[in-house]
Amino acid sequence: MIIILLPAFNEALDLAELIPDIGRALESEYIILLVDDGSDDGTLPLAAGLSRLFPLRVVRHDKNRGLGAALKAGLAYASALYEPEDILITMDADNSHPPSLIPRMIDELERADMVIASRFAGGAAVSGLSLFRRLLTGFGSMILGACFPLDGVRDYTSGYRGIRVSVLKRYYLKRGFLPVTSKGFPAVGEILIRLISEGITLSEVPLKLRYDKKKGPSKLRVIPSITGYIVLLIKLFCERSMPGKLKKRSRPS
């Protein structure tokens, strides 16, 4: 089973195109898990209509709690209800991540525990993003890569990833919580750092990011995101200094 996790806040315009594209990209059995994070733009009625055409389930937050909370809800759902051999694909719900890349990511998971659709791998491309947003997008990857270097990984903050459900189950059994505590955008980097501390194997595939296809406004808030990364780094460094918490890892094995 392939589980497609879409954390969404006011993404009705983009989901109307993205969900049918996901259906066209996949031939194997799949389900779309939409975590609606307090949307008020028609996302829920749209999802109700699309659920009659596609295997779509909705987890609803009554109010907006942030990307981290939406990801955590989706990870909890997948970890609890699906089998270890199933695959979880996380995507942005703004239609900037091409679903046509999913089959290649699934193939890569034959050789790795997690695959990252990378904006910085050879062959990657970015369309429709200003220079300022490109620099801001790379900020999180730059600081996380400097503090937690990992050979072969360039993109620490891409939200487009594939992961074996068995990895989430093992992490939860060992730690007693899922690998995300941040509320906002830094949660994406946190998930990666926490999981690589457990020794998972990683792979990257080049992502052609299509920000020019996004119809709704950006949800990224600059100051809260930078502050969130600083808080996350302090938290991770403190945990790494405590035995049995977060282990430094420089290379997957």
C-alpha positions, 0 to 999 in steps of 0.5 A: 500500500502507498500512503500519500500524506498531504498536510493542507491549509487552504489549498482547495485551488491546488488540490483540485488539480493535484489529487487527480494527478496523483491518481494518474501517476500511481498504478499500485494500490494507494490511499491519499491521507489529507490532513486538513489543518483548519482550512476555511477556503472550501478544502473540506467540501472539495475533499468530500467531492473528490473522495467519491472519485479517489481513495481519499481520507481526511483527518481534520483539525478544527483550527490551524495548528501549523505544518508540524502538527499536520505532519505529526497527525499524518505520521501517527495515522500511518504508523498506527493503521498501516503495515511495516511494508507499506510506503508513506509519501509526504508531499506539499499540497500546493501542487508544486511537487510533481506526482509523476516522481512518485514511481521513481521514489518507490523504486528507490525505496527498494534500496533505502529506508527513505528517499528525498526528492531533492532541490539540490541534486544533479538534474534538479530544477526550480520554476517560479521562485524568486531569488529571495525565496530560493535563498530562504528555502536553502537556509534550513538545509544549509544550517542543518547540513552544517550542524548534522552533516550527512554524506550524499544528502543535500536537501534537509528540508524538502517536504517531498519524501518517501519512507518505509512505515516500518521506520516510523514504527521502530522509532515510536517503539524505541522513543515513545513519540513520533519524530516531530515536535516543532510546530511550523516549517522546521518540523520537516528538517526535524523529522529527517535529523531524528530519523537519521540518528537511528541509522536509516539509509537514505537516497536522493532523486532530483526534484523539478519543483514547480512553484509556478503551478501554485495557485494559493498564497505562500504559508511560509512566515520568514521570522517564525521559521528562522526562529523555529530553526534556531530553537530546533537546533538548540533542542537537537544539540541538547539532546545529542549531548544526553546519552540515549537521546540523539546520536550524531551521525555522519554517514548512513550505514 
